[in-house]
Amino acid sequence: MTQILDSLPSEQPGKILCAYVNATSQIQIARIVNVPNWYFERVIFPGQRLLFEAPPDAQMEIHTSTKVCAILSDKILCNRLRIK
């Protein structure tokens, strides 16, 4: 199922299709942090794949959930997550 809550602003040219897989046994939160006027945050369950469109220079933060808090565990440029 495709879920579009906040589409990219129209002034963002050259969006790419990206994929991220939660290969851990913990819940993760994926956030894109450097695109102005766009809020992107998704919960990704263990083994789940996330498909999304983003500008190539967008930066995704992966936060891994613990019982008490979420810890920033990775920063990935969306260009590295691009589906070819």
N, C-alpha and C positions, 0 to 999 in steps of 0.2 A: 504494500500500500504506500502510495506517495503522499507525503504530508508536507504541505507548503503553508507555513504560518506567516512568515515575513519574507517576501520575495526580495531579491537584490534590487537596490535602487536602480532606476533606469539609466542613470549616468555612469554605471559600472559596465564598461565595454569588455568583451573578450572573456566571458565566463566559461569555465571548464567543468566537466563532469568529474567528480572525485569519489573515492570510496575509502572507508576506514573500517577495519574489523577489530572488535574487542576480543583479542586472543587471550585475555586473562580470565580468572575465575571471579573477578570482582566487577561491580557496577562502575561504569565510567561516565563522566560528563564531558562532552565535546563542546568547545566554545570557539567561535571565530572572534578575534579580538581587535583587529586592525582595519575594519571596513566601516567608514563613517556612515551614519544613518541606517545601520543594519544590525539587527539583533539576531544572532544564531546561537542556540544552545540546545543540545539534545542529550537525553539519557540513553546510554548504550549498554544493554545487558550482556553478560558473558556469552561469547559466540555470535553475537548479533553483528550484522553488516549495516553500515550507514552509507547511503548514496546521497550526494548533494551537489549542487552547483555553487561555485564560488569563483572570484577572481583569482588568477594564478599567483598573485602576490599576497593573498590572504594567509593569515597565520592562525592555525588551529592549536588551541591548548587542550590537552587531555588531563582531566582531573580524575584521580582514582579514589573511589569512596572507601572509607573505613567506617567502623562503628561510630566514631566520634566526629569525624570531619572528612573533608575531601582534600587530597594533596595533589598539587601540580606535579604530574609525573612526566610530561613530555610537551614539547612545542614542535610543530611540524608545519612546514610551508605547504600549502594546498597543491602547489605545482608538483610536489613529490607524491601526492595522493591521486594524481590524474590518471583517469582510465583512458588508455590509448586505443 
